[in-house]
Amino acid sequence: MSARIFISRGSFVTAALALFLGAATPASAAVIYSYSSDNYAIAGGLYDTSMNISGSFTLDTALPSNFALAPVAGLPGFTFSINDGVRTLTDADVPTFDSFTFRIGTDAAGAINYWDIFLLVSASPLDAIQTVHFLIGNDCNSNANAGQNDLINDFGFNFTVVPGATSCALGEWTGPVEANVPEPGTLALVGASLLGFGIVRRRRRTI
């Protein structure tokens, strides 16, 4: 003797939604650090004094406190995007650069306090984005600090729009801010749910 089991569309969709929500729990919590400089004090070409340098970088985990100024490009999950008001450069562009520096330092609270970012697209003719703040002997904005000076500079220069722009005011970093990353299988589960919905469109099966 056979029995008929009827599966309503609403019941199936509810079950599929519950499966999706359960699978959508973040697999990891990457972190984002964001930067914004003051507006350029000097600007020319396509640059103007309403523009600034802004951008962000992402890592799989937050930097530790008292992290000495050091390269972060090799850390897990590193990506970046930096804009100088005229164009945006990202980690995908690095292989084409003449030179690349991305160093970050943090204070006792884990906040970024020193950085050295230099994206040299071309040395000749000069084409680069630079934002820096670290201790050095000579610089564009000298402030006594433990016998050294603060190097503070935000610089955008694209040889197609010379003369470029610069600011010697200290910019601001925010972060780390968590950026939730869904489980890799989430989309597959959604697809499977939709496929299953198609299979039971007749809303019944015989056992």
Secondary structure by P-SEA (a helix, b strand, c coil): cbbbbbbbaaaaaaaaaaaaaaaccccbbbbbbbbbccccccccccccccbbbbbcccccccccccccccccccccccccccccccccccccccccccbbbbbbbbcccccccbbbbbbccccccccbbbbbccccccccbbbbcccbbbbcbbbbbbcccccccccccbbbbbccbbbbbcccaaaaaaaaaaaaaaaaccccccc
